[in-house]
Amino acid sequence: MTVPAKGMQKRAPDILYFLLSVGLLIAAAAWNGFPLLYSDTGTYIASGFEFQPPVDRPITYGIFLFLTSLGGVSLWLTIIFQSAILAWLMLELTRHFVKEKTALVNVAIIAVLALTTGLSTVASEVIADVFTPILVLSFLLLILDPHMGKWKRSALYFLVFFSSATHISHFLIAISFVFLLAARKIILKKRMELSWKRVFVLLFVIVLSFPLLSTSVTKSSHVFLMGRLAESGTLQQYLHDSCASKHFALCDCKDVIPESADDVIWQKNNSALAQAGGWQGSKTEMNRIIHDIFTTPHYLFLQMKSSMKELGRQLFTYGSGEGLVAYADSIPMRVALKKYFPSGHEHYLHSKQREGKMDKPVAFNLLSDIAVKLSLVILAISFYLQRRNKLFIRVSLFLLAGYFLNCFICSSLVTVANRFGCRLIWMIPFLCLLLLAQWLEQRKIKSNA
């Protein structure tokens, strides 16, 4: 047998384990019978195929969807590709904790997470949420190993760049990480291996992604902020106090402005936004209101108070299935799916989601909630028992910070939603499983010594 053949034979189990891990990540889609679709999926499909930036979100994931589906061949290819990225990042992090049979250990960890958390749902959905954990894990791996090979480092930098460009919340999370990293480096001075050069490269890579976000930010940020201000009640209070002296179009409907951010943004059950001029016609007026609120201490305090309250809610709001409803034929998502994936649309019609069986997994969410809360207890104990385990402490603090930032940014700027928490909550049980795998390996080594 030749040397290359021996090398391939040696790597074959790892390749098989990797493929198995990808399969486990798309288990939710396999159970459904089709990739999971959200209302935003239609916008992503249309933007990628028409190459037109949407009003309310970046075009980045739409382009990713177009390329990975091979121009409309299959959405299965898209979720397989994004799951492969996520599986690779999880494998790379597992390598830091386990040195032997890492690929097999990673498969076991993913299997447990797929059965007890919303990880598979996140990986199986055709929306940009999967790039939240991809961003967090890529960033973490870059700072864990400053001396990694240039090809791996380049791939991770690209993933940070691309992930930051897929959603404004990702960009804000990434920027926050850089500032936290810089603050930690200043405080610890020479105790961090990561150089200032790497910190500035990370900042540059993230800032470089902003042009891909700028179109949606300029066109829609005022609407999302107004929705959040309405949900907190700050907008209604401001209009009640100001309409006697300031003549805003919203003053005519100030008493019927809905208290739900979704209702304001998407004009559900209410036409307040339409009366004010719609998304674009209301921009000047809304920006003026937003400026007044955030520069007036009284209203700023009200909004900050609401943000802290909503953060507390978001931290424990992470159920799977939100938005995975049976969409009607006239919904833009269905229209886009039928237009650009005609054969896929036929398969969707026979999926569990189309039958209304995917949006309320009560038993699964109860199991997930138990897994998360049990993991939090284990983590709290482990922080004391494993206080000398620097790798565990660093990774835990980083992933917990990532979850906190995700919850804070989403709940403060948009609304509280299960979907936002589900993006990253699975990382808490992931930490426990990594620690368990590390402990088992060390125990085996000691027993063999």
ABEGO torsion letter per residue (X at the ends): XBAAAAAAAAAAAAAAAAAAAAAAAAAAAAAAGBBBBBAAAAAAAAAAAAGBBBAABBAAAAAAAAAAAGGGABAAAAAAAAAAAAAAAAAAAAAAABABGAAAAAAAAAAAAAAABAAAAAAABBBAAAAAAAAAAAAAAAAABAABBAAAAAAAAAAAAAAAAABAAAAAAAAAAAAAAAAAAAAAEAABABBAAAAAAAAAAAAAAAAAAAAAAAAAAAAAAAAAAAAAGAAAAAAAAAAAABBBAAAAAAAABBABAAAAAAGBGBAAAAAAGEAAAAAAAAAAAAAAAAABAAAAAAAAAAAAAAAAAAAABABBGBGBBBBBAABAAAAAAAAABAAAAAAAAABAAAAGAAABBAAAAAAAAAAAAAAAAAAAAAAAAAAABAAAAAAAAAAAAAAAAAAAAAAAABBBBAAAAAAAAAAAAAAAAAAAAAAAAAAAAAAAX
